[in-house]
Protein backbone atom coordinates (compact mmCIF):
# COMPACT_ATOMS: atom_id res chain seq x y z
CA UNK A 1 0.00 0.00 0.00
CA UNK A 2 2.35 2.80 1.21
CA UNK A 3 5.68 1.45 0.05
CA UNK A 4 8.63 3.15 1.69
CA UNK A 5 6.58 4.69 4.47
CA UNK A 6 6.61 3.55 8.06
CA UNK A 7 3.61 1.79 9.49
CA UNK A 8 1.93 2.94 12.67
CA UNK A 9 3.61 0.07 14.56
CA UNK A 10 7.04 1.20 13.38
CA UNK A 11 6.36 4.79 14.43
CA UNK A 12 5.16 3.62 17.84
CA UNK A 13 8.23 1.42 18.26
CA UNK A 14 10.46 4.34 17.34
CA UNK A 15 8.70 6.59 19.87
CA UNK A 16 9.06 4.00 22.62
CA UNK A 17 12.74 3.54 21.81
CA UNK A 18 13.40 7.29 21.88
CA UNK A 19 11.68 7.64 25.26
CA UNK A 20 13.59 4.61 26.58
CA UNK A 21 16.88 6.12 25.38
CA UNK A 22 16.11 9.49 26.98
CA UNK A 23 15.03 8.01 30.31
CA UNK A 24 17.98 5.62 30.61
CA UNK A 25 20.40 8.38 29.58
CA UNK A 26 19.00 10.70 32.24
CA UNK A 27 19.18 7.97 34.89
CA UNK A 28 22.76 7.10 33.97
CA UNK A 29 23.76 10.77 34.10
CA UNK A 30 22.08 11.14 37.50
CA UNK A 31 23.91 8.09 38.87
CA UNK A 32 27.28 9.32 37.61
CA UNK A 33 26.75 12.78 39.09
CA UNK A 34 25.51 11.29 42.38
CA UNK A 35 28.68 9.22 42.55
CA UNK A 36 30.81 12.35 42.14
CA UNK A 37 28.73 14.16 44.76
CA UNK A 38 29.03 11.22 47.16
CA UNK A 39 32.78 11.16 46.59
CA UNK A 40 33.03 14.85 47.47
CA UNK A 41 30.98 14.27 50.62
CA UNK A 42 32.83 11.11 51.66
CA UNK A 43 36.25 12.68 51.30
CA UNK A 44 35.15 15.86 53.04
CA UNK A 45 36.29 18.03 50.16
CA UNK A 46 35.34 21.70 50.37
CA UNK A 47 36.05 24.95 48.59
CA UNK A 48 37.48 25.01 45.10
CA UNK A 49 38.38 21.31 45.16
CA UNK A 50 34.72 20.47 45.71
CA UNK A 51 33.74 22.65 42.77
CA UNK A 52 36.28 20.89 40.57
CA UNK A 53 35.04 17.43 41.61
CA UNK A 54 31.43 18.43 40.97
CA UNK A 55 32.32 20.04 37.63
CA UNK A 56 34.18 16.91 36.52
CA UNK A 57 31.26 14.80 37.78
CA UNK A 58 28.85 16.92 35.78
CA UNK A 59 30.98 16.63 32.67
CA UNK A 60 31.23 12.86 33.09
CA UNK A 61 27.48 12.67 33.70
CA UNK A 62 26.68 14.56 30.50
CA UNK A 63 29.16 12.46 28.55
CA UNK A 64 27.73 9.20 29.90
CA UNK A 65 24.16 10.34 29.19
CA UNK A 66 24.91 11.34 25.61
CA UNK A 67 26.87 8.12 25.07
CA UNK A 68 23.91 6.06 26.31
CA UNK A 69 21.43 7.99 24.18
CA UNK A 70 23.45 7.58 20.99
CA UNK A 71 24.22 3.92 21.70
CA UNK A 72 20.58 2.96 22.23
CA UNK A 73 19.35 4.84 19.16
CA UNK A 74 22.09 3.45 16.90
CA UNK A 75 21.36 -0.08 18.11
CA UNK A 76 17.66 0.42 17.41
CA UNK A 77 18.42 1.76 13.93
CA UNK A 78 20.63 -1.26 13.13
CA UNK A 79 17.95 -3.68 14.30
CA UNK A 80 15.28 -1.82 12.34
CA UNK A 81 17.34 -1.96 9.15
CA UNK A 82 17.95 -5.68 9.66
CA UNK A 83 14.20 -6.23 9.95
CA UNK A 84 14.06 -7.30 13.59
TORPA-4810 file (N, C-alpha, C, O; in nm, 3 decimals):
<nodes>
NODE_1_0.083_-0.118_0.000_0.000_0.000_0.000_0.088_0.125_0.000_0.103_0.188_-0.105_X
NODE_2_0.146_0.165_0.113_0.235_0.280_0.121_0.379_0.231_0.125_0.441_0.226_0.232_X
NODE_3_0.432_0.196_0.012_0.568_0.145_0.005_0.667_0.255_0.044_0.655_0.368_-0.001_X
NODE_4_0.762_0.220_0.128_0.863_0.315_0.169_0.824_0.400_0.288_0.907_0.474_0.341_X
NODE_5_0.701_0.391_0.331_0.658_0.469_0.447_0.646_0.377_0.567_0.620_0.257_0.554_X
NODE_6_0.666_0.434_0.684_0.661_0.355_0.806_0.517_0.330_0.848_0.431_0.417_0.835_X
NODE_7_0.493_0.211_0.898_0.361_0.179_0.949_0.342_0.243_1.086_0.438_0.294_1.146_X
NODE_8_0.223_0.240_1.134_0.193_0.294_1.267_0.272_0.221_1.375_0.320_0.282_1.470_X
NODE_9_0.286_0.087_1.359_0.361_0.007_1.456_0.507_0.050_1.460_0.566_0.059_1.567_X
NODE_10_0.565_0.077_1.343_0.704_0.120_1.338_0.723_0.257_1.402_0.822_0.280_1.471_X
NODE_11_0.629_0.347_1.380_0.636_0.479_1.443_0.623_0.468_1.594_0.695_0.536_1.668_X
NODE_12_0.532_0.382_1.640_0.516_0.362_1.784_0.642_0.301_1.845_0.684_0.340_1.954_X
NODE_13_0.700_0.204_1.776_0.823_0.142_1.826_0.936_0.244_1.833_1.015_0.244_1.928_X
NODE_14_0.943_0.331_1.735_1.046_0.434_1.734_1.025_0.532_1.851_1.122_0.573_1.915_X
NODE_15_0.901_0.568_1.876_0.870_0.659_1.987_0.907_0.596_2.121_0.967_0.661_2.206_X
NODE_16_0.873_0.470_2.139_0.906_0.400_2.262_1.057_0.392_2.279_1.107_0.411_2.390_X
NODE_17_1.129_0.364_2.172_1.274_0.354_2.181_1.338_0.489_2.214_1.434_0.494_2.290_X
NODE_18_1.288_0.595_2.158_1.340_0.729_2.188_1.317_0.763_2.335_1.407_0.815_2.402_X
NODE_19_1.198_0.736_2.385_1.168_0.764_2.526_1.256_0.677_2.617_1.308_0.726_2.717_X
NODE_20_1.272_0.550_2.581_1.359_0.461_2.658_1.502_0.515_2.660_1.566_0.516_2.765_X
NODE_21_1.551_0.559_2.545_1.688_0.612_2.538_1.702_0.737_2.624_1.802_0.752_2.694_X
NODE_22_1.605_0.826_2.619_1.611_0.949_2.698_1.607_0.920_2.848_1.683_0.979_2.925_X
NODE_23_1.518_0.832_2.889_1.503_0.801_3.031_1.628_0.732_3.085_1.678_0.768_3.192_X
NODE_24_1.679_0.632_3.012_1.798_0.562_3.061_1.920_0.653_3.058_2.007_0.641_3.145_X
NODE_25_1.928_0.743_2.961_2.040_0.838_2.958_2.034_0.933_3.077_2.137_0.961_3.139_X
NODE_26_1.915_0.981_3.109_1.900_1.070_3.224_1.932_0.998_3.355_1.995_1.055_3.443_X
NODE_27_1.889_0.874_3.367_1.918_0.797_3.489_2.067_0.770_3.503_2.123_0.781_3.612_X
NODE_28_2.132_0.734_3.392_2.276_0.710_3.397_2.351_0.838_3.435_2.443_0.834_3.517_X
NODE_29_2.312_0.950_3.377_2.376_1.077_3.410_2.356_1.111_3.558_2.448_1.159_3.623_X
NODE_30_2.236_1.086_3.610_2.208_1.114_3.750_2.293_1.026_3.841_2.344_1.073_3.944_X
NODE_31_2.310_0.901_3.806_2.391_0.809_3.887_2.538_0.852_3.886_2.604_0.849_3.990_X
NODE_32_2.588_0.890_3.770_2.728_0.932_3.761_2.750_1.059_3.842_2.849_1.069_3.915_X
NODE_33_2.660_1.155_3.832_2.675_1.278_3.909_2.661_1.251_4.058_2.733_1.310_4.139_X
NODE_34_2.569_1.164_4.096_2.551_1.129_4.238_2.677_1.063_4.292_2.713_1.083_4.408_X
NODE_35_2.744_0.984_4.210_2.868_0.922_4.255_2.976_1.027_4.280_3.049_1.019_4.379_X
NODE_36_2.984_1.127_4.193_3.081_1.235_4.214_3.046_1.316_4.338_3.135_1.354_4.415_X
NODE_37_2.918_1.341_4.358_2.873_1.416_4.476_2.902_1.337_4.604_2.947_1.394_4.704_X
NODE_38_2.876_1.206_4.600_2.903_1.122_4.716_3.053_1.116_4.746_3.094_1.113_4.862_X
NODE_39_3.133_1.114_4.641_3.278_1.116_4.659_3.323_1.244_4.728_3.407_1.241_4.819_X
NODE_40_3.267_1.357_4.684_3.303_1.485_4.747_3.261_1.487_4.894_3.333_1.539_4.979_X
NODE_41_3.144_1.431_4.923_3.098_1.427_5.062_3.181_1.331_5.146_3.218_1.362_5.260_X
NODE_42_3.210_1.213_5.090_3.283_1.111_5.166_3.425_1.154_5.199_3.477_1.124_5.306_X
NODE_43_3.487_1.225_5.107_3.625_1.268_5.130_3.633_1.399_5.207_3.741_1.443_5.244_X
NODE_44_3.518_1.461_5.230_3.515_1.586_5.304_3.579_1.702_5.229_3.635_1.793_5.290_X
NODE_45_3.570_1.698_5.100_3.629_1.803_5.016_3.543_1.928_5.026_3.420_1.921_5.027_X
NODE_46_3.609_2.045_5.033_3.534_2.170_5.037_3.609_2.275_4.955_3.724_2.254_4.915_X
NODE_47_3.543_2.384_4.931_3.605_2.495_4.859_3.617_2.469_4.710_3.528_2.411_4.648_X
NODE_48_3.729_2.512_4.655_3.748_2.501_4.510_3.765_2.357_4.465_3.728_2.322_4.353_X
NODE_49_3.822_2.272_4.551_3.838_2.131_4.516_3.702_2.063_4.498_3.684_1.979_4.411_X
NODE_50_3.606_2.102_4.583_3.472_2.047_4.571_3.408_2.090_4.439_3.342_2.010_4.372_X
NODE_51_3.429_2.215_4.403_3.374_2.265_4.277_3.433_2.191_4.158_3.364_2.160_4.061_X
NODE_52_3.563_2.162_4.166_3.628_2.089_4.057_3.573_1.947_4.047_3.543_1.900_3.938_X
NODE_53_3.558_1.879_4.161_3.504_1.743_4.161_3.363_1.742_4.106_3.328_1.654_4.026_X
NODE_54_3.281_1.838_4.147_3.143_1.843_4.097_3.138_1.880_3.949_3.053_1.830_3.876_X
NODE_55_3.228_1.968_3.904_3.232_2.004_3.763_3.274_1.884_3.678_3.215_1.858_3.572_X
NODE_56_3.375_1.811_3.724_3.418_1.691_3.652_3.306_1.586_3.655_3.282_1.519_3.555_X
NODE_57_3.240_1.573_3.769_3.126_1.480_3.778_3.015_1.518_3.683_2.953_1.431_3.621_X
NODE_58_2.988_1.647_3.673_2.885_1.692_3.578_2.924_1.666_3.435_2.840_1.624_3.354_X
NODE_59_3.050_1.690_3.402_3.098_1.663_3.267_3.091_1.514_3.235_3.048_1.476_3.126_X
NODE_60_3.133_1.431_3.329_3.123_1.286_3.309_2.978_1.241_3.298_2.947_1.150_3.221_X
NODE_61_2.890_1.303_3.375_2.748_1.267_3.370_2.688_1.300_3.234_2.615_1.219_3.176_X
NODE_62_2.719_1.418_3.183_2.668_1.456_3.050_2.725_1.363_2.943_2.652_1.319_2.853_X
NODE_63_2.853_1.335_2.952_2.916_1.246_2.855_2.854_1.107_2.858_2.824_1.049_2.754_X
NODE_64_2.833_1.053_2.977_2.773_0.920_2.990_2.630_0.920_2.938_2.588_0.824_2.873_X
NODE_65_2.554_1.026_2.966_2.416_1.034_2.919_2.408_1.041_2.768_2.326_0.972_2.707_X
NODE_66_2.491_1.123_2.708_2.491_1.134_2.561_2.537_1.003_2.498_2.481_0.959_2.397_X
NODE_67_2.639_0.941_2.557_2.687_0.812_2.507_2.574_0.708_2.509_2.554_0.635_2.412_X
NODE_68_2.501_0.703_2.619_2.391_0.606_2.631_2.281_0.635_2.529_2.229_0.543_2.465_X
NODE_69_2.247_0.760_2.513_2.143_0.799_2.418_2.181_0.758_2.276_2.101_0.696_2.206_X
NODE_70_2.300_0.791_2.235_2.345_0.758_2.099_2.354_0.607_2.081_2.314_0.554_1.977_X
NODE_71_2.407_0.538_2.180_2.422_0.392_2.170_2.288_0.322_2.153_2.275_0.233_2.068_X
NODE_72_2.189_0.360_2.232_2.058_0.296_2.223_1.993_0.325_2.088_1.936_0.235_2.026_X
NODE_73_2.000_0.449_2.043_1.935_0.484_1.916_2.006_0.420_1.797_1.939_0.380_1.701_X
NODE_74_2.138_0.412_1.800_2.209_0.345_1.690_2.178_0.196_1.687_2.160_0.138_1.579_X
NODE_75_2.171_0.134_1.804_2.136_-0.008_1.811_1.996_-0.032_1.756_1.972_-0.129_1.684_X
NODE_76_1.903_0.056_1.792_1.766_0.042_1.741_1.765_0.058_1.589_1.695_-0.017_1.520_X
NODE_77_1.839_0.153_1.537_1.842_0.176_1.393_1.899_0.054_1.320_1.848_0.015_1.216_X
NODE_78_2.006_-0.006_1.375_2.063_-0.126_1.313_1.962_-0.239_1.311_1.947_-0.307_1.210_X
NODE_79_1.893_-0.261_1.422_1.795_-0.368_1.430_1.677_-0.343_1.336_1.623_-0.436_1.276_X
NODE_80_1.639_-0.216_1.324_1.528_-0.182_1.234_1.566_-0.208_1.089_1.486_-0.259_1.011_X
NODE_81_1.688_-0.174_1.053_1.734_-0.196_0.915_1.749_-0.344_0.884_1.732_-0.385_0.769_X
NODE_82_1.780_-0.425_0.986_1.795_-0.568_0.966_1.659_-0.639_0.965_1.650_-0.758_0.934_X
NODE_83_1.555_-0.567_0.999_1.420_-0.623_0.995_1.378_-0.695_1.121_1.288_-0.778_1.117_X
NODE_84_1.443_-0.664_1.232_1.406_-0.730_1.359_1.301_-0.653_1.430_1.257_-0.693_1.538_X
</nodes>
